């Protein structure tokens, strides 16, 4: 009898110690824990099954549990996704928590390119080459902001989307052109790598050479507009100024605003759309263009510029850049 009581006492002590250990683990992971962690802590399969029956643990994903039965907060869902896919890190939109009222937002996690893993409901899995090179850490672990932006840019469908991604990350307090260049060095096979590098250089210097080249190739040259004069000098009361593009015979100046480091660049692009429409209808002699007009709607922009040039005396006719050209839209 005494021997049995001693065994029961030892078993009760073991469970109490396991409970203390388990509480410590889940506290650091917002209540989420894996089968492997439980086993390392000394729990057996029977112990885990008992915890589940008692509703002390609830299965979230295969071999991943949470320590309550209520709805999961987004942070808990993020932990569950990372632990399910481990080794993994939050990525894409999930590197930063969503709005407080958006606990159902999907969770994006990155795993190494060499792995294959089925994504459970509510989780999107991305595969990256040399994942640990882009790791930031955190709770849960996540990619560096700069590396995450470049990984998203790698999968972007078009250059305007890349610009939006770079603009968004460049607006973050601790992101600089230097930190973006360092991240670029960690992506030797990045799509559009040279072009993105030039975009980062523009960010550092305050110039807009990428935007200027885009206007030349996507708007002016692609649609048969007359060739403008680049960086034409002009003496003003404030000193010497340089106009981005000037069509001297037709009294038209095109100014290119390539500023990226703010959150309102898309709104400014829409404002520039309205400015360009006004220009086409009223004959103002200065057009201010931004990323949206050059990389988002270059055909429409070419049509508006052509209308102004024709009003100013140009005898030519713009040409379509392809069968789907929206020149006349």
HULIN-V56345 format. One line per field, one symbol per residue. ss: DSSP state (~ for helix, > for strand, _ for the rest). A space follows every 10 residues. Layout:
BEGIN
ss->???
END
This chain:
BEGIN
ss->_~~~~~~~~~ ~~~~~~~~~~ ~~~~~~~~__ _>>>~~~~~~ ____~~~~~~ ~~~____>>> >__>>>____ ___~~~~~~~ ~~~~~___>> _~~~~_____ ______>>>> >>________ __>>>>>>__ ~~~~>>>___ _>>_~~~~~~ ~~~~~___~~ ~~~~~~~~~~ ______~~~~ ~~~~~_____ __~~~~~~~~ ~~~~~___~~ ~~~~~~~~~~ ~~~_____>> >>>>>>__>> >>>>>>>~~~ _>>>>>____ ____~~~~~~ ~~~~~~~~~~ ~~___>>>>_ ~~~~~~_~~~ ~~~~~~~~~~ ~_________ _________
END
